[in-house]
Each structure stands twice: as C-alpha cells, then as structure tokens.
Amino acid sequence: MIESRLNYVMCPGAARAVPGGEDGVNQHRVGYWEWNQTGQVDHPHVIVCVHGLTRQGRDFDVLAQALSHHARVICPDIAGRGQSDWLADPMAYGVPQYAFDMLVLLTQVHAQYPIAQLDWVGTSMGGLIGMAVAGTPDLALPVPIRRLLLNDVGPRLEWSALQRIGTYVGESPRFASVEEGAAWLRVQSADFGPHTDAQWLALSGPMLRPGPEGGFVLHYDPKIAVPMQGMTQEQVAQGEALLWNLYDAITAQTLVLRGAKSDLLTAKTVQEMAQRGPKAHSATLEGVGHAPTLVQPEQVALVKEFLFR
C-alpha cells in the first residue's frame, strides 16, 4: 500500500496573514506531500519533486506513486502555492527564497530519518531551484544531490516565453465548479500535451480552492507575479549568467527533458548543456511543449530509468 501525507516545515521569512488577521512573525509554513510504501517511511533514498511557477506538489501524484516503490518521495508546495503560506513580501517570491526553504525542508526530513541518497526532479521553476541547490557548493545539504532531472528548463530562458507566461500569471478568475476551473486550466495549459479527461481533472483538482465569495479560485497567491512585472530583457540576460555559473558547478548526474514544442527551452540550449558543467544527457518528448507533466506512462518510465538504472 502506498500512502501520501501532508507535512509542514517552518521557514524564515514572514507570512501574509489570512484576511482579517495580522501578519505573522518572521516565519512561513511550507507544506510538502510525502509518499512512501507502508513500512518504508525511513527509506534512505529520498527524491524531491518540485513543481513549476503556478503549480503545486500534487502535480506529481502519478510519478510519486511510481517512484515510492523504491524511495521516499517529497513533493513540496513552494511558498505562495497549494498548502503553503503566502509571503508578506511579494518580492521574496524568487529562487533564493525557494532554495533556502528547500534546504530547511531537507534538514527536517533528514532529522526524521537519515538521507543516504538524494535525487531531484524539477519542472520549470522547480528545475531552477534544483540548479541553485545543486550548484551552490557550500550549501549545507544533508548529502549532495546525486541525480538531477531538469524538466524543460535550463540556464537560458527564452524572453518571448517569459513574456507569454507573464500574460497569465497572477490572474484571479473565479469558477462555479471544479469542472469549469479544469476546463479553463486546460486551455491555459495546452502546451502540456494530450491528456485524458480523467488525467486532466486529477491534475486540476488541487489547482483550485474554495473562494471566499463562493465558487472556486486558483490555489496560488496572485502576487507571485509581482517579481515578473517590469522585468526587462536585460535583467533576464544578467540572470542567465548567474544560472550558467550555477549549472557549471553542478556535479550531479543530470538529465534534461525537453518538450519538442517548448518555447522556453530551445534545442540549442540543450546542446550547450551537454557540453559544459555536468554535461547533461537529454531526451525530447514529441507532441509536448512547456512543460511535460510526467503523468504519461512513457514519461514516468523515462524518469524511473534515469533515477534507478
């Protein structure tokens, strides 16, 4: 039997209070979903699966169930999303805060049951966080990251794709039902590739929460969009230099998955990633853009092959 449990860790950085309350002390709560087989809660092999910009940890339900036959799987809700607190300072929504939160989380996980082997699966933003964690040599990880899977992301992010993403991040639509919300999300996420109705509803349910005025709204803090607002192409270029520095410092065995239709990660960037730093291997997924959901059996098989071969 495979079980998932919702756990929490307290991280530095003030949370925004619920309506009518007061801002909290200089801490925020990060939720994470933990998957393992009954009787294997202390498995020494830990795999962290980290979601994209507007998503949440339940994106990995299908993958986590498959991986949890062989490991302890941790799927966090990054701050501002899912079951995690919203931050008091919107400008804190960025990779530095997220990477530090993941360090705190891994410290707690390691204290519960020692980690002997650590792997990372990161989709889009989750891959950027993974590069920051794996590419910072003096970071006090319990153990080094052994294998790093970057799902449709790399050190170079195409400006046109960032502009496209910026057009919908931070929207606050309200839906009469989960099904209506799922239909809206399906249009917004057409690049994720083909999914059955059942698969899409399973992916979309955790993306919605009851709205304060009835109906359903998106799970995340609309202010996660604030750091992107006003972002310039020059700033993106400066950030790219930093990301390449992080990437070049990675020692983990690295695999890049790229959606063949991706506008965020180009084939040229993947080629460069194969020639420097950890010299990543790569696989291209046909019929998919940004970003593969890692739900389809062939995608799950790719991940398992990389992590367990």
C-alpha positions as CSV (number, residue, x, y, z in Angstrom):
1,M,0.0,0.0,0.0
2,I,1.3,3.5,-0.9
3,E,0.4,6.5,1.2
4,S,0.8,10.2,0.9
5,R,0.9,12.5,3.9
6,L,0.8,16.3,4.2
7,N,3.6,17.6,6.4
8,Y,4.8,21.1,7.2
9,V,8.1,22.8,7.9
10,M,8.6,26.4,9.3
11,C,11.0,28.5,7.2
12,P,12.4,32.0,7.8
13,G,10.5,34.9,6.2
14,A,7.2,36.4,7.2
15,A,3.9,35.0,6.0
16,R,1.0,37.1,5.0
17,A,-2.0,36.8,7.3
18,V,-5.4,35.5,6.3
19,P,-7.9,38.2,5.7
20,G,-8.8,39.9,9.0
21,G,-5.7,38.7,10.8
22,E,-2.2,40.1,11.4
23,D,0.9,39.3,9.6
24,G,2.8,36.5,11.3
25,V,6.2,36.6,12.9
26,N,9.3,36.2,10.7
27,Q,8.3,32.7,9.6
28,H,6.2,31.0,7.0
29,R,4.9,27.4,6.7
30,V,5.8,25.2,3.7
31,G,3.7,22.2,3.1
32,Y,5.0,19.0,1.5
33,W,3.5,15.8,0.4
34,E,5.4,12.7,1.4
35,W,5.0,9.4,-0.4
36,N,6.2,6.0,0.6
37,Q,5.1,2.5,0.9
38,T,3.7,1.4,4.3
39,G,6.5,0.3,6.4
40,Q,9.2,2.2,4.5
41,V,8.8,5.6,6.0
42,D,12.5,5.6,6.8
43,H,13.8,4.7,3.3
44,P,17.3,6.2,3.0
45,H,16.8,7.1,-0.7
46,V,14.9,10.5,-1.0
47,I,13.6,12.0,-4.2
48,V,12.4,15.6,-4.2
49,C,9.9,16.6,-6.9
50,V,9.4,20.4,-7.3
51,H,6.7,21.9,-9.4
52,G,6.6,24.9,-11.9
53,L,5.7,28.5,-11.3
54,T,1.9,28.4,-11.0
55,R,1.6,24.7,-10.0
56,Q,1.8,22.7,-6.7
57,G,3.2,19.5,-5.3
58,R,0.1,17.4,-6.2
59,D,1.2,17.6,-9.8
60,F,3.5,14.7,-9.1
61,D,0.8,12.3,-7.7
62,V,1.2,9.8,-10.5
63,L,5.0,10.0,-10.7
64,A,5.4,9.9,-6.9
65,Q,3.3,6.7,-6.6
66,A,5.6,5.0,-9.2
67,L,8.8,6.2,-7.5
68,S,7.7,5.5,-4.0
69,H,8.0,1.7,-4.6
70,H,11.8,2.4,-4.4
71,A,12.3,5.6,-2.4
72,R,10.8,8.2,-0.1
73,V,9.3,10.9,-2.3
74,I,8.9,14.5,-1.1
75,C,6.7,16.9,-3.2
76,P,6.7,20.4,-1.7
77,D,4.2,23.2,-2.3
78,I,6.6,26.1,-2.8
79,A,5.7,29.2,-0.8
80,G,2.6,31.0,-2.1
81,R,1.2,27.9,-3.6
82,G,-1.0,24.9,-2.5
83,Q,-0.9,24.3,1.2
84,S,2.0,26.6,1.9
85,D,1.7,30.1,3.4
86,W,1.6,33.3,1.2
87,L,4.6,35.6,1.8
88,A,4.2,39.0,3.4
89,D,6.7,40.5,0.9
90,P,5.8,39.7,-2.7
91,M,9.3,40.5,-3.8
92,A,10.5,37.4,-1.8
93,Y,8.9,35.2,-4.4
94,G,12.0,34.0,-6.1
95,V,14.6,31.3,-6.4
96,P,16.8,32.4,-3.5
97,Q,13.9,32.2,-1.0
98,Y,12.7,28.9,-2.5
99,A,16.1,27.3,-2.5
100,F,16.6,28.3,1.2
101,D,13.2,26.9,2.0
102,M,14.1,23.6,0.4
103,L,17.3,23.4,2.5
104,V,15.3,23.9,5.6
105,L,12.8,21.2,4.5
106,L,15.6,18.7,3.7
107,T,17.2,19.4,7.0
108,Q,13.9,18.4,8.7
109,V,13.4,15.3,6.5
110,H,17.0,14.2,7.3
111,A,16.4,14.7,11.0
112,Q,13.4,12.5,10.9
113,Y,15.1,9.6,9.0
114,P,18.7,10.0,7.7
115,I,19.1,10.6,4.0
116,A,21.7,8.4,2.4
117,Q,20.9,9.2,-1.3
118,L,19.3,12.4,-2.6
119,D,17.8,13.0,-6.1
120,W,15.9,15.9,-7.5
121,V,13.2,16.2,-10.2
122,G,12.4,19.8,-11.1
123,T,9.8,21.0,-13.6
124,S,10.5,24.5,-14.9
125,M,10.8,26.7,-11.8
126,G,11.4,23.5,-9.8
127,G,14.4,22.9,-12.1
128,L,15.8,26.4,-11.5
129,I,15.5,25.8,-7.7
130,G,17.3,22.4,-8.3
131,M,20.1,24.1,-10.1
132,A,20.5,26.6,-7.3
133,V,20.6,23.9,-4.7
134,A,22.9,21.5,-6.6
135,G,25.1,24.3,-8.0
136,T,25.9,26.0,-4.7
137,P,28.9,24.1,-3.3
138,D,28.8,25.5,0.3
139,L,25.1,24.8,0.8
140,A,24.7,22.7,3.9
141,L,22.7,19.8,2.3
142,P,22.4,16.6,4.3
143,V,24.1,14.8,1.3
144,P,24.9,16.0,-2.2
145,I,22.4,15.7,-4.9
146,R,23.3,12.5,-6.8
147,R,21.0,12.8,-9.8
148,L,19.2,15.9,-11.1
149,L,16.4,15.8,-13.6
150,L,15.6,19.2,-15.3
151,N,12.1,19.1,-16.8
152,D,12.0,21.6,-19.7
153,V,14.3,24.1,-18.2
154,G,17.9,25.2,-18.3
155,P,20.1,28.2,-17.6
156,R,18.9,30.1,-20.7
157,L,15.2,31.1,-20.6
158,E,13.7,32.5,-23.9
159,W,12.5,36.0,-23.4
160,S,9.4,35.5,-25.7
161,A,8.3,32.6,-23.5
162,L,8.8,34.6,-20.3
163,Q,6.6,37.3,-21.8
164,R,3.9,34.7,-22.7
165,I,4.0,33.3,-19.2
166,G,3.7,36.8,-17.7
167,T,0.4,37.4,-19.5
168,Y,-1.4,34.9,-17.3
169,V,0.5,34.6,-14.0
170,G,-1.4,36.4,-11.3
171,E,-4.8,36.2,-12.9
172,S,-7.6,35.7,-10.3
173,P,-10.6,34.1,-12.1
174,R,-13.5,32.6,-10.2
175,F,-15.2,29.4,-11.3
176,A,-18.6,28.0,-10.5
177,S,-17.3,24.4,-10.2
178,V,-14.1,22.3,-10.3
179,E,-15.0,21.2,-13.8
180,E,-15.3,24.7,-15.0
181,G,-11.9,25.6,-13.5
182,A,-10.3,22.4,-15.0
183,A,-11.6,23.5,-18.5
184,W,-10.1,26.9,-18.1
185,L,-6.8,25.5,-17.0
186,R,-6.8,23.1,-19.9
187,V,-6.9,26.0,-22.3
188,Q,-4.2,27.9,-20.5
189,S,-2.0,24.7,-20.4
190,A,-2.5,23.4,-23.9
191,D,1.3,23.0,-24.2
192,F,1.3,20.4,-21.5
193,G,0.4,17.9,-24.3
194,P,-2.5,15.4,-24.6
195,H,-4.2,14.1,-21.5
196,T,-7.4,12.1,-21.0
197,D,-10.3,13.9,-19.3
198,A,-9.7,11.8,-16.1
199,Q,-5.9,12.7,-16.1
200,W,-6.7,16.4,-16.5
201,L,-9.3,16.5,-13.8
202,A,-6.9,14.8,-11.4
203,L,-4.2,17.4,-12.3
204,S,-6.6,20.3,-12.0
205,G,-8.4,19.5,-8.7
206,P,-5.5,20.5,-6.4
207,M,-5.1,23.7,-8.5
208,L,-8.4,25.1,-7.1
209,R,-9.6,26.0,-3.7
210,P,-13.0,27.3,-2.4
211,G,-13.3,31.1,-3.0
212,P,-14.1,33.5,-0.1
213,E,-17.2,34.6,-2.0
214,G,-18.3,31.1,-3.2
215,G,-17.2,29.1,-6.2
216,F,-13.5,28.2,-6.7
217,V,-10.4,30.2,-7.3
218,L,-6.8,29.3,-8.2
219,H,-4.7,27.9,-5.3
220,Y,-1.8,30.4,-5.5
221,D,-1.1,33.9,-4.3
222,P,-1.7,36.2,-7.3
223,K,1.3,38.3,-6.0
224,I,3.7,35.6,-7.2
225,A,3.6,37.6,-10.4
226,V,5.0,40.7,-8.8
227,P,8.7,40.0,-9.3
228,M,8.0,39.3,-13.0
229,Q,6.2,42.6,-13.5
230,G,8.5,45.2,-15.0
231,M,11.2,42.5,-15.7
232,T,13.4,43.6,-18.6
233,Q,15.2,41.6,-21.2
234,E,18.5,43.0,-19.8
235,Q,17.7,41.7,-16.3
236,V,16.9,38.2,-17.8
237,A,20.3,38.3,-19.5
238,Q,22.0,39.1,-16.2
239,G,20.1,36.3,-14.6
240,E,21.2,33.9,-17.3
241,A,24.9,34.5,-16.5
242,L,24.2,33.6,-12.9
243,L,22.3,30.4,-13.9
244,W,25.1,29.2,-16.1
245,N,27.5,29.7,-13.2
246,L,25.3,27.6,-11.0
247,Y,24.9,25.0,-13.8
248,D,28.7,24.8,-14.4
249,A,29.2,24.0,-10.7
250,I,26.8,21.0,-10.7
251,T,28.4,17.6,-10.1
252,A,25.2,15.6,-10.1
253,Q,24.5,13.3,-13.0
254,T,22.0,15.4,-15.0
255,L,19.2,14.6,-17.4
256,V,17.2,17.3,-19.3
257,L,13.8,16.5,-20.6
258,R,12.6,18.9,-23.4
259,G,9.2,19.2,-24.9
260,A,9.7,19.2,-28.6
261,K,7.4,22.2,-28.9
262,S,8.8,24.1,-25.9
263,D,9.3,27.8,-26.3
264,L,11.1,28.2,-23.0
265,L,14.0,25.7,-23.6
266,T,15.5,25.5,-27.1
267,A,17.3,22.6,-28.6
268,K,20.3,24.8,-28.9
269,T,20.4,25.4,-25.2
270,V,20.1,21.7,-24.5
271,Q,23.1,21.1,-26.8
272,E,25.1,23.7,-24.8
273,M,24.1,22.0,-21.6
274,A,25.5,18.7,-22.9
275,Q,28.9,20.4,-23.5
276,R,29.5,22.1,-20.2
277,G,29.0,21.7,-16.4
278,P,27.6,18.3,-15.7
279,K,27.4,17.6,-19.4
280,A,23.7,16.6,-19.2
281,H,22.1,13.8,-21.2
282,S,18.8,14.7,-22.8
283,A,15.6,13.3,-24.1
284,T,13.0,15.1,-26.3
285,L,9.3,14.4,-25.9
286,E,7.3,14.7,-29.1
287,G,3.9,16.4,-29.1
288,V,4.6,18.3,-25.9
289,G,5.6,22.0,-25.3
290,H,6.3,23.6,-21.9
291,A,6.2,21.6,-19.8
292,P,5.7,17.8,-19.7
293,T,3.5,16.8,-16.8
294,L,5.3,13.5,-16.1
295,V,1.9,11.8,-16.0
296,Q,2.0,9.7,-19.2
297,P,3.5,6.2,-18.8
298,E,6.3,6.8,-21.2
299,Q,7.4,10.0,-19.3
300,V,7.2,8.1,-16.0
301,A,9.3,5.4,-17.5
302,L,12.0,7.9,-18.5
303,V,12.2,9.3,-15.0
304,K,12.4,5.9,-13.4
305,E,15.1,4.7,-15.9
306,F,17.2,7.8,-15.0
307,L,16.8,7.6,-11.2
308,F,17.0,3.8,-10.7
309,R,19.2,2.4,-13.5
